Amino acid sequence: MILLLLEIICVWLIVGNLILLFSYRQALRQFWLEPMVKQPIIIFESDDWGPGPAEHGQALHKIHQLLTEFRDYRGHCAHMTIGAVLSIPDAEKIQQSQYQAYAGLDLSQPQFSDVLGSLKQGQQAGVFSLQLHGREHYWPHTLLSEMQHNNDLKEWLAHNSAYTEKLPSPLQSRWNPPLSIADIAVAVKQEVDLFKRCFGVAAEVVVPPTFVWNEEVEISWRSHGIHTIITPGQRYYKRSETRFWSDKKRIVNHQTSATGQTYLVRNQYFEPEFGHQWREAIDKVTSSIKLARPCLFETHRFNFVNSEEGCQNSLYQMRSLLEQVTKTWPDCCFLSSLELVRLPQHDPDKLLIHHWRHRLQCWRNRAFTLPKFRYLATLTGLNLACWLIVQVKPVTDFSLWQHQSDKPRSN
Ligand SMILES: [Zn+2]
């Protein structure tokens, strides 16, 4: 009788785990292959900077100063990537044409020299790295045709044309609805050429506006040397006012596109203008550490340019966050997204985890983020098996089971 019971339990454990692993195989494989980092990695990612008034240049200068005040244990400054928009509408010319012909003003024009100067200064100092967001944030033809019968858009053009973040949200998506291959090819060539003309270096990393893009756009970017795409963990190929359509439902860090580009995942928000506080951001760092992932904070331009008080508050929140991060995790690292992309090939600070037992811990934590997985893994005994394997020879300097913020590590 006891033997029969044991046999039933064994069959249950084997069959149950096989079914569980098979059902979640794709995600579990992605989570295993995704590089795992053993120390906190923080990157700020700020999009939408581009042609604008001199105050935007001053805001960038303040961010630059703030970032240089904080260094990681290697002596590297805190870092912000800049998703650069390169052109805004030329309101005067468009109005003169009775909204029939599009014309733009680009970042290299003298009236934007403060913004461009601040961006270049930050880049040279190593606190900013410049990423392509788009020649325009929107698709010019779509914007123009909408404007012809929309007075709000005419108002926006007359008074706010440097603020693409104030456009209706679907209009902010440059690659929506999907365009012809020929249109994409011309537009991508224009944007990478303009990027090089403005900054003197070729674009290597791209952040698709509102995260809407498709494979044709990727192919064009690839052909112009862009090898890294920042994603929100999915690829949206189309959007409407209320809905996004995705053709890649789960993207993880360092996953490659069909054309061999590397995807990175922006996994956290830090938008003080939306009320985000540094304390919540600390929790987000903690949860990223638990999953052995870098923490890429999205923090848009509007946090720093909407108002003077807003800018002060955003800088205060960022300063408090950096103070707390460097105090709680003395071994934290500030990287650029390019350094992060190269980590599997070039890891001088030994940030990646290679030991399989360490990796098993992180993999289990990642798997627990899948719907119902924790519950099912407990039921089938997989959870216990993973735990036992790690306990056989606990890893002393690496205890992801515990709350990391309570227990800063020294190495
Ligand atoms: Zn944007």
Boltz pocket constraint, residues with backbone or C-beta under 6 A from the ligand:
constraints:
  - pocket:
      binder: B
      contacts: [[A, 47], [A, 48], [A, 133], [A, 137], [A, 209], [A, 210]]
      max_distance: 6.0
